[in-house]
Amino acid sequence: MAINKQEHAQWSSSFGFVLAAVGSAVGLGNIWKFPYMVGESGGSAFVIAYLFCIALVGFPILVAEWLVGRRGQKNPINTFADVAASEGKSRSWGIVGATGILGGFLILSFYSVIGGWALNYITKVASGSFAGQDSDSVAATFDAMLASAGTLTVWHTVFMALTALIVGIGVTKGIEGTAKILMPLLGLILFIMVGYNVINGGFGEAVAYLFTPDLSKLTADVMLAALGHAFFTLSIGMGIMVAYGSYLGREVNLLKTARTVVILDTVIALAAGLAIFPIIFSHGLDPASGPGLIFVSLPIAFGSMGAGTILGTLFFLLITFAAITSSVSLLEPTVEFLEERTSMNRMMATVVASTVIWLLGVAALLSFNLWSEFTIMGNGIFDALDKLTSKFLLPLTGLAGIIFVGWKMDQRTIQQELGLSNGMWQLWQIVAKFVAPIAVIVVFITTLMG
Ligand code: PHE
């Protein structure tokens, strides 16, 4: 949404706000990234670390970002600078907004590549190409897509163009209405898939894999991956929720709203796990196969179901839609920034930002084929972008945000704003001042030492 320079707009209702926040939070992170990270990090250890990070770090930082956004009422950089100034602190806190914008910019480049995969799979599933196929040929189809720089570029371009179109025209609000219908539908199909798995086997094994605590696998790397994913999946640590908070009315209860968003986001990720892993196990596939996980496992199931073509097409359509409600929120801060700080108008800002992001995305997708030999500190460009953002930029930006709210802002007014009784207030203080920041710092230090 565009910042209205004279009169700052507000969400029409707190329901509209929840919807926009859920639209940003629920996306490829839940359905594509969460399952494959679980697979790569050995299952339940990751799930447990992730749940801890969501509750003790993600939740308070989400609240903190909305709180700052609602105070500042501007783009993330000016918001942090202004709120800091009004608390008698340095305006250089604006840097927190800047690293956030940079994070969103970098994430969108590879996010759009995966959005492109999902778009491509709509056409593949719809044309019935998986019907009756065994797991080897489904996997071969995926590998062939990855090997083709041309195919990947075409679909990445379509996804990026769709995102740019929506942001450029400024109809972000319009897609809220659509999200109201389509997001629940996505949830419904996920649950149908889970039901299919209960009947077709592998379910018990998947539940054990996801939820049986095995602390021996809980390494510093797994912790960092889980922490980074908590930020990614909640869209925090990059100014998006700060920007969303700036449109919030006074009457909205931040804690309750954050609880709704966090629960919905987590339930969808776990449901995706239960939709995917039983198929992996019952077909003897490798859970640690990386980013291709859902593009191989789900088509196998769709290929063997009666109504698989229809259900599968709908499923990839809905994932693409969920991805677009997130990608729009990723592009918005950069565009808003260019619009406010340069002489560009909205259209121009959108074209410039999305072209640069698109180029970076092309470099990322080439790491699956033509440039697969090229690495940055042992990672291909795609992985490097993913790791740099999830494991460093987002957690550090979020850490700065929670330190700001916990230590730099006037605490009395925050208590009033959150509407907390004294007991709950104390709990909030412990979490915001100590638990969340220390958790982030400890994870960093142990990873650096490891
Ligand atoms: N949270 C989104 C997802 O899980 C991705 C995203 C990250 C969107 C950061 C906006 C900002 O897919």
Boltz pocket constraint, residues with backbone or C-beta under 6 A from the ligand:
constraints:
  - pocket:
      binder: B
      contacts: [[A, 24], [A, 25], [A, 26], [A, 27], [A, 28], [A, 29], [A, 30], [A, 104], [A, 107], [A, 231], [A, 232], [A, 233], [A, 234], [A, 235], [A, 236], [A, 238], [A, 240], [A, 326], [A, 327], [A, 329], [A, 330]]
      max_distance: 6.0
